[in-house]
Amino acid sequence: MMRRPKISIVGAGNVGATCAHWAAVKELGDVVLVDVVEGMPQGKALDLAQSGPVEDFDGSFVGTQDFRDTANSDVVVITSGMARKPGMTREDLLEANKQIITKVVSASAAQSPGAILVMVTNPLDTMTYLARKVSGFPKARVLGQAGVLDAARFRTFVAMELEVSVEDVQALVMGGHGDTMVPLPRYCTVSGIPLSELMPPDRIEALIARTRDGGAEIVKLLKTGSAYYAPAASTMQMVEAMVRDKKRVLPCAAYLEGEYGLRDLYFGVPVRLGAQGVEKVIELALTEGEMNLVRTSAAAVRRSIEELKL
Ligand SMILES: NC(=O)c1ccc[n+]([C@@H]2O[C@H](COP(=O)([O-])OP(=O)(O)OC[C@H]3O[C@@H](n4cnc5c(N)ncnc54)[C@H](O)[C@@H]3O)[C@@H](O)[C@H]2O)c1
């Protein structure tokens, strides 16, 4: 029997609900929104369903507090947990989100033992590591969203500076989803033209700095929460790559077992995403300077994973 992909989204707050919106508009599948807040995911699911006739999308939209409604999902996106407030780092969320992630991943994995888990909750690399431990899923089926967003921020700033279309700007950001992320300007091109031919080094550095602080810049403006439009769009681009088996090459937090000289941690690297989840980690020949940045970032992720005290 053929059926639409089933996509469950845990946490129906800003990021989760916006993910559901993208899933609907792109007709990625049937959506289940889970949240602890009574009525809220039900209300958002009904509201979203009622935009179907206007925007011409089909699909079922269910809101629930009960993980049994997520049974046999193909993909489970985890966005539940605390978000940053001004002055907080992503690491400040570790303790509170550890409890939430342990609970929701265990419940999700029990209902959907064959699903792919896409983690969004911060601190991202650490929560993705925790999710793999709690679920016991193979590494190909547990990954985290960070690099697509970080690269999208860099691409946006480059396009704004050069006054060109964002469509023509490609970029790659590796590393942990935090202050030590590793934007790689050598791999940034505008319609194939290396960025270094279009912009002086000091401007490239300035845009890298803005990208590193990209999340904090928005937290400071919003005051009551963190970014969600671009994070949700980035997450659902990854989900689309998997449910449509597109084999896209995207930077994601993936489990490393020796790639880039790193082992037993989640870290942002370019991967091929398809129906099997993370189908391949792509290893680049980085320069010594780039590798130093990678090692610094990996050390920060490792310190955070140790904080989990697993
Ligand atoms: N990886 C990224 O690039 C990225 C980007 C943006 C936000 N985030 C992270 O995503 C998370 C969510 O951000 P947000 O802006 O949507 O926050 P939010 O506060 O708007 O939503 C979080 C939701 O989680 C729900 N929740 C809490 N405990 C739950 C549980 N046990 N079961 C089900 N639902 C539960 C809350 O009720 C709330 O509705 C945060 O940790 C944030 O830091 C990550």
Ligand as a Chemical Component Dictionary entry (heavy atoms), coordinates in Angstrom:
data_LIG
# 
_chem_comp.id                   LIG 
_chem_comp.type                 NON-POLYMER 
_chem_comp.pdbx_formal_charge   0 
_chem_comp.three_letter_code    LIG 
# 
loop_
_chem_comp_atom.comp_id 
_chem_comp_atom.atom_id 
_chem_comp_atom.alt_atom_id 
_chem_comp_atom.type_symbol 
_chem_comp_atom.charge 
_chem_comp_atom.model_Cartn_x 
_chem_comp_atom.model_Cartn_y 
_chem_comp_atom.model_Cartn_z 
_chem_comp_atom.pdbx_ordinal 
LIG N1  N1  N 0  19.895 23.793 15.495 1  
LIG C1  C1  C 0  19.570 25.021 15.193 2  
LIG O1  O1  O 0  20.089 25.588 14.244 3  
LIG C2  C2  C 0  18.546 25.763 16.014 4  
LIG C3  C3  C 0  18.007 26.967 15.544 5  
LIG C4  C4  C 0  17.017 27.588 16.288 6  
LIG C5  C5  C 0  16.604 27.038 17.500 7  
LIG N2  N2  N 1  17.185 25.900 17.951 8  
LIG C6  C6  C 0  16.778 25.272 19.202 9  
LIG O2  O2  O 0  15.521 24.643 19.007 10 
LIG C7  C7  C 0  14.839 24.568 20.267 11 
LIG C8  C8  C 0  13.415 25.093 20.101 12 
LIG O3  O3  O 0  13.419 26.473 19.822 13 
LIG P1  P1  P 0  12.033 27.266 19.672 14 
LIG O4  O4  O 0  12.385 28.654 19.282 15 
LIG O5  O5  O -1 11.072 26.500 18.839 16 
LIG O6  O6  O 0  11.540 27.259 21.197 17 
LIG P2  P2  P 0  10.019 27.366 21.704 18 
LIG O7  O7  O 0  10.091 27.691 23.154 19 
LIG O8  O8  O 0  9.240  28.263 20.821 20 
LIG O9  O9  O 0  9.446  25.882 21.514 21 
LIG C9  C9  C 0  9.875  24.795 22.267 22 
LIG C10 C10 C 0  8.653  23.914 22.511 23 
LIG O10 O10 O 0  9.079  22.703 23.133 24 
LIG C11 C11 C 0  7.987  22.271 23.944 25 
LIG N3  N3  N 0  8.398  21.238 24.899 26 
LIG C12 C12 C 0  9.116  21.357 26.043 27 
LIG N4  N4  N 0  9.247  20.166 26.641 28 
LIG C13 C13 C 0  8.611  19.259 25.857 29 
LIG C14 C14 C 0  8.405  17.857 25.936 30 
LIG N5  N5  N 0  8.887  17.144 26.983 31 
LIG N6  N6  N 0  7.697  17.254 24.960 32 
LIG C15 C15 C 0  7.211  17.954 23.916 33 
LIG N7  N7  N 0  7.368  19.294 23.793 34 
LIG C16 C16 C 0  8.059  19.932 24.751 35 
LIG C17 C17 C 0  7.535  23.577 24.612 36 
LIG O11 O11 O 0  6.232  23.445 25.167 37 
LIG C18 C18 C 0  7.601  24.547 23.443 38 
LIG O12 O12 O 0  6.359  24.646 22.763 39 
LIG C19 C19 C 0  15.711 25.340 21.252 40 
LIG O13 O13 O 0  16.535 24.451 21.976 41 
LIG C20 C20 C 0  16.556 26.212 20.355 42 
LIG O14 O14 O 0  17.776 26.604 20.973 43 
LIG C21 C21 C 0  18.137 25.256 17.225 44 
# 
loop_
_chem_comp_bond.comp_id 
_chem_comp_bond.atom_id_1 
_chem_comp_bond.atom_id_2 
_chem_comp_bond.value_order 
_chem_comp_bond.pdbx_ordinal 
LIG N1  C1  SING 1  
LIG C1  O1  DOUB 2  
LIG C1  C2  SING 3  
LIG C2  C3  SING 4  
LIG C2  C21 DOUB 5  
LIG C3  C4  DOUB 6  
LIG C4  C5  SING 7  
LIG C5  N2  DOUB 8  
LIG N2  C6  SING 9  
LIG N2  C21 SING 10 
LIG C6  O2  SING 11 
LIG C6  C20 SING 12 
LIG O2  C7  SING 13 
LIG C7  C8  SING 14 
LIG C7  C19 SING 15 
LIG C8  O3  SING 16 
LIG O3  P1  SING 17 
LIG P1  O4  DOUB 18 
LIG P1  O5  SING 19 
LIG P1  O6  SING 20 
LIG O6  P2  SING 21 
LIG P2  O7  DOUB 22 
LIG P2  O8  SING 23 
LIG P2  O9  SING 24 
LIG O9  C9  SING 25 
LIG C9  C10 SING 26 
LIG C10 O10 SING 27 
LIG C10 C18 SING 28 
LIG O10 C11 SING 29 
LIG C11 N3  SING 30 
LIG C11 C17 SING 31 
LIG N3  C12 SING 32 
LIG N3  C16 SING 33 
LIG C12 N4  DOUB 34 
LIG N4  C13 SING 35 
LIG C13 C14 SING 36 
LIG C13 C16 DOUB 37 
LIG C14 N5  SING 38 
LIG C14 N6  DOUB 39 
LIG N6  C15 SING 40 
LIG C15 N7  DOUB 41 
LIG N7  C16 SING 42 
LIG C17 O11 SING 43 
LIG C17 C18 SING 44 
LIG C18 O12 SING 45 
LIG C19 O13 SING 46 
LIG C19 C20 SING 47 
LIG C20 O14 SING 48 
# 
